[in-house]
Amino acid sequence: MPDRNDAMKEALVNAIYKEIGASNFYRNIGGSITNSGGKKIFLSLSDDEQGHREKLESWYKKLFNEKFIPSPSKIRESEIRGIAVGEVAGALAALDIAIEAEGNANDFYQKEADKAVEKDLKSLFLSLAEEELGHYNLLLAEKNSLIDSFYWFDMDSTTFMED
């Protein structure tokens, strides 16, 4: 049975790779979006995830007295690929993936906070869970805004005026 330090180390390593993957995904999407508002949101999310990574790596160093060195192959495994943005369907698919990823990240950090013994680490995980929930809500609002914009274009507006 792994000891508490091994479990904590595994949690931090998993979290760091999740943040690397999320940051890279958001940066790639942000780089391919032409809409300035969408670009700004995704690039800002990338920066947020990079900040999460830095916090986690700082804890890794503090707890295990070693610098975290990411493996290029594990980084590739952590990245979300296969989404090309350019059409509305691509943007919606990217938002759906991001929304799901942020929900999963919130769940992950909540569970890790429940398992954390170190008070400050527990606080970090709860803080990250809250930030991921904020990202989830932001992305959901963006998706709803995008869908609503296209909903109006698809409506046959004459039916409202005929009555």
C-alpha positions in Angstrom: 0.0 0.0 0.0 1.5 3.4 -1.0 2.3 5.7 1.9 0.8 9.2 2.2 3.9 10.9 0.7 3.6 8.7 -2.4 -0.1 9.5 -2.8 0.6 13.2 -2.3 3.4 13.1 -4.9 1.2 11.2 -7.4 -1.7 13.7 -6.8 0.7 16.7 -7.5 2.2 15.1 -10.5 -1.2 14.3 -12.0 -2.4 17.8 -11.3 0.7 19.4 -12.9 0.3 17.3 -16.1 -3.5 18.2 -16.2 -2.6 21.9 -15.9 0.1 21.6 -18.6 -2.4 19.9 -21.0 -5.1 22.5 -20.3 -2.7 25.4 -20.7 -1.5 24.0 -24.0 -5.0 23.3 -25.3 -6.2 26.8 -24.5 -3.1 28.4 -26.0 -3.6 26.4 -29.2 -7.3 27.2 -29.4 -6.6 30.9 -28.6 -4.0 31.0 -31.4 -6.5 29.7 -34.0 -9.5 31.9 -33.1 -10.0 35.0 -35.1 -12.6 36.6 -32.9 -10.8 38.9 -30.5 -13.1 38.2 -27.6 -12.8 34.4 -27.9 -9.0 34.7 -28.4 -8.7 36.7 -25.3 -10.7 34.3 -23.2 -8.8 31.2 -24.3 -5.4 32.9 -23.9 -6.4 34.1 -20.5 -7.4 30.6 -19.5 -4.1 29.3 -20.8 -2.3 31.8 -18.5 -4.5 30.8 -15.5 -3.7 27.2 -16.0 0.0 28.0 -16.3 -0.3 29.9 -13.0 -1.9 26.7 -11.5 1.0 24.7 -12.8 3.5 27.0 -11.1 1.7 26.8 -7.8 1.6 23.1 -7.9 5.3 22.8 -8.9 6.2 25.1 -6.0 4.4 22.7 -3.7 6.1 19.8 -5.3 9.5 21.4 -4.6 8.5 22.3 -1.0 7.2 18.9 -0.1 9.8 16.7 -1.9 12.8 19.0 -2.1 13.2 18.4 -5.8 12.3 20.4 -8.9 9.6 18.9 -11.0 10.9 17.9 -14.5 8.1 17.2 -16.9 8.4 14.3 -19.3 7.8 15.3 -22.9 5.9 12.0 -23.6 3.7 12.6 -20.5 3.0 16.2 -21.7 1.9 14.8 -25.1 -0.4 12.4 -23.2 -1.9 15.2 -21.2 -2.7 17.4 -24.2 -6.2 17.6 -25.7 -5.9 17.2 -29.5 -8.1 16.7 -32.5 -10.0 20.0 -32.3 -9.8 22.4 -35.3 -11.4 25.7 -34.7 -12.6 27.9 -37.5 -16.2 27.1 -38.0 -19.0 27.5 -35.4 -19.1 23.7 -34.9 -15.4 23.7 -34.2 -15.8 26.5 -31.7 -18.6 24.7 -30.0 -16.7 21.5 -29.9 -13.7 23.3 -28.3 -16.0 24.9 -25.7 -17.7 21.5 -25.0 -14.3 19.9 -24.4 -13.1 22.8 -22.3 -16.3 22.8 -20.2 -16.0 19.1 -19.5 -12.3 19.4 -18.7 -13.0 22.3 -16.2 -15.7 20.3 -14.6 -13.4 17.3 -14.3 -10.6 19.5 -12.9 -13.0 20.9 -10.3 -14.0 17.4 -9.2 -10.3 16.3 -9.2 -9.2 19.1 -6.9 -12.2 18.7 -4.6 -11.3 15.0 -4.2 -7.6 15.8 -3.6 -8.6 18.4 -1.0 -10.6 15.8 0.8 -7.6 13.5 0.9 -5.0 16.1 1.7 -3.6 16.0 5.3 -1.4 19.1 5.0 -3.7 22.1 5.8 -2.0 24.4 3.3 -2.1 21.8 0.5 -5.8 21.2 1.2 -6.3 24.9 0.9 -4.4 25.0 -2.4 -6.6 22.2 -3.8 -9.8 23.9 -2.7 -8.6 27.2 -4.2 -7.8 25.5 -7.5 -11.2 23.7 -7.4 -12.8 27.1 -7.1 -10.8 28.6 -9.9 -11.7 25.7 -12.2 -15.4 26.1 -11.3 -15.0 29.7 -12.3 -13.5 28.6 -15.7 -16.4 26.1 -16.1 -19.0 28.9 -15.6 -17.2 31.3 -17.9 -17.0 28.7 -20.7 -20.6 27.7 -20.2 -21.7 31.3 -20.5 -19.6 31.7 -23.6 -21.2 28.6 -25.2 -24.6 29.8 -24.3 -23.9 33.2 -25.7 -22.6 31.7 -28.9 -25.6 29.4 -29.3 -28.0 32.2 -28.6 -26.4 34.4 -31.2 -26.9 31.7 -33.9 -30.4 30.8 -32.5 -31.7 34.3 -33.6 -30.2 33.9 -37.0 -32.0 30.6 -37.5 -35.4 31.8 -36.4 -38.1 32.6 -38.9 -38.9 36.0 -37.4 -42.0 36.5 -39.5 -44.0 34.1 -37.4 -43.8 36.5 -34.4 -45.1 39.4 -36.5 -47.9 37.6 -38.2 -50.1 37.2 -35.1 
